[in-house]
């Protein structure tokens, strides 16, 4: 059985669930697994990379390539 067929069977089973606590558990499991997969792909930054990022941030600031804090807060409000 291929993955598409398995997904369809899973969706059909999920649609039959009427227990809210079971749905909450499944949602939690999915979130945990997605987080674990994402964290597995993360790689620590080297000290040199960290210093390079700081140096770049200083250059950006010196060149005026920054956004004031209040302006950024207003932009973030539109993202939601």
Backbone torsions as a table, in degrees:
resi	resn	phi	psi	omega
1	UNK	NA	129.0	-178.7
2	UNK	-81.9	171.1	-174.9
3	UNK	-65.3	-34.5	179.8
4	UNK	-64.3	-41.8	178.3
5	UNK	-65.2	-41.2	178.3
6	UNK	-63.2	-39.5	177.9
7	UNK	-62.2	-43.8	-180.0
8	UNK	-62.4	-41.8	177.8
9	UNK	-63.7	-42.3	178.6
10	UNK	-62.6	-42.8	178.2
11	UNK	-61.6	-43.9	179.2
12	UNK	-62.0	-42.1	177.5
13	UNK	-63.7	-43.3	-179.4
14	UNK	-61.2	-41.4	-178.9
15	UNK	-65.3	-21.4	179.3
16	UNK	-83.8	-12.1	-177.0
17	UNK	-74.2	130.7	177.4
18	UNK	-117.5	-3.4	-179.2
19	UNK	-87.4	112.3	-176.7
20	UNK	-63.1	-33.7	-179.5
21	UNK	-67.4	-35.0	176.9
22	UNK	-67.2	-40.8	177.6
23	UNK	-62.8	-42.0	178.6
24	UNK	-62.0	-40.6	178.5
25	UNK	-64.5	-41.6	178.8
26	UNK	-64.9	-42.0	177.5
27	UNK	-60.6	-44.2	179.4
28	UNK	-62.2	-44.2	178.7
29	UNK	-60.6	-43.8	179.4
30	UNK	-62.3	-45.4	178.7
31	UNK	-60.6	-44.4	-179.9
32	UNK	-62.1	-44.0	-179.1
33	UNK	-66.6	-40.5	178.3
34	UNK	-63.8	-40.6	178.8
35	UNK	-64.2	-43.9	179.9
36	UNK	-61.8	-42.1	178.4
37	UNK	-62.9	-44.1	179.8
38	UNK	-63.4	-45.8	-178.1
39	UNK	-65.8	-32.1	178.7
40	UNK	-63.3	-32.1	-177.8
41	UNK	-82.9	-11.0	-179.9
42	UNK	-73.1	142.0	178.2
43	UNK	-126.3	135.6	-179.0
44	UNK	-64.0	147.2	178.6
45	UNK	-82.4	140.4	176.7
46	UNK	-76.1	161.6	179.0
47	UNK	-62.1	-36.9	178.3
48	UNK	-65.0	-42.3	177.8
49	UNK	-61.8	-41.4	178.9
50	UNK	-60.8	-47.3	179.0
51	UNK	-64.3	-37.9	177.5
52	UNK	-62.1	-40.7	179.1
53	UNK	-65.2	-40.8	177.8
54	UNK	-63.1	-44.9	178.8
55	UNK	-60.8	-41.9	178.7
56	UNK	-64.0	-40.8	178.8
57	UNK	-62.4	-40.2	177.7
58	UNK	-64.1	-43.2	179.0
59	UNK	-63.2	-42.6	177.9
60	UNK	-60.6	-43.4	179.8
61	UNK	-63.7	-46.3	179.7
62	UNK	-61.3	-33.0	-178.3
63	UNK	-87.5	0.6	178.2
64	UNK	80.3	13.8	178.7
65	UNK	-88.4	63.5	-179.2
66	UNK	-136.9	162.4	176.4
67	UNK	-119.3	128.9	178.2
68	UNK	-58.2	148.0	-175.9
69	UNK	-52.9	-49.3	-178.2
70	UNK	-63.0	-39.2	178.6
71	UNK	-64.8	-41.0	178.3
72	UNK	-64.7	-41.0	178.4
73	UNK	-59.7	-40.0	178.6
74	UNK	-66.9	-40.4	177.9
75	UNK	-62.3	-43.0	-178.6
76	UNK	-61.0	-36.1	179.1
77	UNK	-59.5	-30.0	-179.1
78	UNK	-80.3	-13.8	-178.2
79	UNK	-76.7	-21.8	-173.6
80	UNK	-79.0	NA	NA
